[in-house]
């Protein structure tokens, strides 16, 4: 509930759940990996399974419901490359695309009906799964989480070539506007805040951390 008390718990079979989102009907969609590869699973609002689909790729890392009521999933296929999978509202495949780079980590639908995906590249895809552009996140960097910002650009968390935690702001064409690094650690997700700053979480050094930045990436506070 709103106070953090457990209301229910469901076990969804063997495997690993990687990403969850509430759906417009009040249920939930989950993706991850089980013995058959990528799974996409839909539950009702109480966590009861409504349907499950499996696909031959290796792992699903990120899922989002799309404006047409379907779903989009990114992850890594059997060769370790980035895939993007679009399904209808029942989890039936509409199309699947494979791109270069290593492991799609995060996907979000963009305001133009396309998608932004992060991996070793920041990649913009149209609504049919065709690549519009891609930008490399440094020589050896890769992105962990991406969100479209209110100015039409993108905010990315990830790692730079030295495995330092990275926060990167790009414009609507993926061109870097600024980047900030925070030393070694493990980075999680990023979200834009109502004041047009950013908040992200991860492990910085040995501490689980929550960091608040202004719109230019300057640190305003940090909690561990």
Phi and psi in degrees as a GROMACS rama.xvg file:
@    title "Ramachandran Plot"
@    xaxis  label "Phi"
@    yaxis  label "Psi"
@TYPE xy
-67.5443  -15.3502  UNK-2
-97.6586  4.79227  UNK-3
86.2261  10.8852  UNK-4
-83.4554  135.256  UNK-5
-66.7339  128.784  UNK-6
-98.8709  -39.5537  UNK-7
-158.807  164.201  UNK-8
-144.916  134.9  UNK-9
-126.932  142.994  UNK-10
-102.837  127.721  UNK-11
-110.015  30.0926  UNK-12
87.1116  173.868  UNK-13
-68.3273  151.1  UNK-14
131.974  -166.274  UNK-15
-130.439  123.111  UNK-16
-87.3613  129.314  UNK-17
-109.575  -27.7356  UNK-18
-153.714  141.165  UNK-19
-138.348  146.982  UNK-20
-146.567  141.798  UNK-21
-72.478  141.458  UNK-22
-100.008  167.058  UNK-23
-65.6963  -20.4499  UNK-24
-88.1417  6.55153  UNK-25
89.3547  -2.11265  UNK-26
-88.8279  -156.623  UNK-27
-143.129  150.02  UNK-28
-122.256  137.3  UNK-29
-129.948  140.87  UNK-30
-129.627  159.124  UNK-31
175.638  -141.536  UNK-32
-136.876  134.59  UNK-33
-128.239  -166.229  UNK-34
-64.5514  -17.6186  UNK-35
-100.622  4.1053  UNK-36
110.064  -142.115  UNK-37
-66.618  133.377  UNK-38
-117.309  150.115  UNK-39
-128.142  121.969  UNK-40
-130.66  133.478  UNK-41
-114.575  132.083  UNK-42
-120.114  166.705  UNK-43
-84.1618  -173.196  UNK-44
-67.7461  -12.8162  UNK-45
-102.949  6.87997  UNK-46
85.29  9.06978  UNK-47
-80.2465  130.827  UNK-48
-64.9448  128.963  UNK-49
-99.7578  -41.825  UNK-50
-159.851  159.839  UNK-51
-141.294  134.29  UNK-52
-124.089  144.054  UNK-53
-123.64  148.691  UNK-54
-132.184  161.04  UNK-55
-76.8609  -9.12898  UNK-56
-68.9866  176.287  UNK-57
-80.2544  -50.9475  UNK-58
-153.866  135.949  UNK-59
-96.1317  127.897  UNK-60
-108.253  -23.4905  UNK-61
-153.094  137.196  UNK-62
-133.934  145.828  UNK-63
-145.063  139.902  UNK-64
-73.6388  140.001  UNK-65
-98.8451  166.493  UNK-66
-65.9142  -20.0964  UNK-67
-87.098  6.711  UNK-68
88.8533  -3.53395  UNK-69
-87.9045  -158.031  UNK-70
-141.896  151.346  UNK-71
-126.922  136.514  UNK-72
-129.609  139.264  UNK-73
-124.766  156.174  UNK-74
179.235  -149.513  UNK-75
-121.856  139.779  UNK-76
-88.5591  -172.056  UNK-77
-63.553  -19.4719  UNK-78
-97.5711  5.08812  UNK-79
82.0452  5.7544  UNK-80
-88.1918  165.496  UNK-81
-73.7394  130.598  UNK-82
-120.843  155.18  UNK-83
-130.01  124.514  UNK-84
-121.601  127.069  UNK-85
-112.495  130.232  UNK-86
-123.053  166.572  UNK-87
-83.1135  -173.636  UNK-88
-67.4696  -15.2028  UNK-89
-98.57  7.9511  UNK-90
82.1814  11.9589  UNK-91
-84.535  132.208  UNK-92
-62.9721  129.637  UNK-93
-99.464  -45.2277  UNK-94
-157.713  161.185  UNK-95
-142.312  133.807  UNK-96
-127.005  146.1  UNK-97
-120.209  137.401  UNK-98
-127.621  163.008  UNK-99
-70.2869  176.904  UNK-100
94.2409  177.25  UNK-101
-117.872  115.731  UNK-102
60.8258  103.652  UNK-103
-68.5228  123.08  UNK-104
-102.456  -29.5034  UNK-105
-151.699  138.977  UNK-106
-134.108  143.689  UNK-107
-143.981  139.929  UNK-108
-74.7712  139.473  UNK-109
-97.5934  167.591  UNK-110
-66.3135  -19.3983  UNK-111
-88.2692  6.35425  UNK-112
89.2969  -2.98029  UNK-113
-89.8484  -155.579  UNK-114
-143.201  151.024  UNK-115
-118.598  134.197  UNK-116
-129.553  139.879  UNK-117
-119.199  142.245  UNK-118
-155.677  -129.333  UNK-119
-73.194  -10.7885  UNK-120
-123.2  157.665  UNK-121
-97.6887  119.304  UNK-122
-127.035  131.119  UNK-123
-104.778  129.39  UNK-124
-121.42  142.267  UNK-125
-81.1784  179.377  UNK-126
-67.2245  -11.7335  UNK-127
-103.291  4.52654  UNK-128
90.4531  12.228  UNK-129
-92.6502  134.688  UNK-130
-69.54  130.029  UNK-131
-96.6976  -43.6427  UNK-132
-160.102  163.195  UNK-133
-145.746  146.692  UNK-134
-131.441  134.056  UNK-135
-80.0003  138.37  UNK-136
-93.0442  62.1901  UNK-137
86.2322  169.038  UNK-138
-61.6586  -40.3559  UNK-139
-127.253  13.5764  UNK-140
-80.2831  164.158  UNK-141
-152.614  154.322  UNK-142
-98.3796  142.545  UNK-143
-104.723  -34.4262  UNK-144
-147.809  142.261  UNK-145
-138.57  145.356  UNK-146
-143.772  139.49  UNK-147
-74.0304  139.533  UNK-148
-99.3933  166.149  UNK-149
-66.7918  -18.9299  UNK-150
-87.2758  5.74248  UNK-151
89.2853  -2.37318  UNK-152
-90.6038  -155.637  UNK-153
-143.408  146.753  UNK-154
-118.226  133.262  UNK-155
-130.034  135.146  UNK-156
-105.807  151.884  UNK-157
175.702  -143.888  UNK-158
-135.393  143.941  UNK-159
-90.9407  -171.633  UNK-160
-66.0659  -18.3538  UNK-161
-98.4592  13.439  UNK-162
66.6192  18.2954  UNK-163
-79.9648  146.872  UNK-164
-62.9376  132.864  UNK-165
-122.854  136.965  UNK-166
-121.865  121.484  UNK-167
-130.234  133.262  UNK-168
-109.955  129.506  UNK-169
-122.668  157.744  UNK-170
-83.1867  -173.071  UNK-171
-68.2197  -11.3336  UNK-172
-105.723  9.26997  UNK-173
83.3885  7.33861  UNK-174
-77.9795  130.666  UNK-175
-64.2372  130.322  UNK-176
-101.835  -41.0117  UNK-177
-160.113  161.037  UNK-178
-142.513  148.528  UNK-179
-131.52  141.515  UNK-180
-121.807  154.441  UNK-181
-133.839  21.6424  UNK-182
82.2446  178.523  UNK-183
-68.2315  152.159  UNK-184
162.987  -165.326  UNK-185
-125.582  122.725  UNK-186
-100.961  146.161  UNK-187
-109.539  -123.552  UNK-188
-103.14  163.175  UNK-189
-128.974  147.876  UNK-190
-145.003  141.539  UNK-191
-77.1432  142.663  UNK-192
-101.518  168.204  UNK-193
-65.0519  -21.1119  UNK-194
-89.1136  11.5623  UNK-195
70.4364  14.9679  UNK-196
-88.6446  -157.857  UNK-197
-144.72  149.912  UNK-198
-129.541  136.343  UNK-199
-144.579  160.741  UNK-200
-130.101  156.775  UNK-201
171.956  -166.624  UNK-202
-110.715  113.401  UNK-203
-104.025  115.913  UNK-204
66.2886  -122.958  UNK-205
-102.125  1.28283  UNK-206
-111.233  136.816  UNK-207
-68.5124  126.249  UNK-208
-130.748  147.663  UNK-209
-120.398  121.683  UNK-210
-119.664  135.776  UNK-211
-112.97  127.55  UNK-212
-118.514  155.848  UNK-213
-83.1097  -174.924  UNK-214
-67.6345  -13.382  UNK-215
-104.787  8.66263  UNK-216
84.7221  11.515  UNK-217
-83.3219  131.751  UNK-218
-68.0159  127.207  UNK-219
-99.858  -39.5203  UNK-220
-160.412  164.05  UNK-221
-142.821  133.679  UNK-222
-123.291  142.283  UNK-223
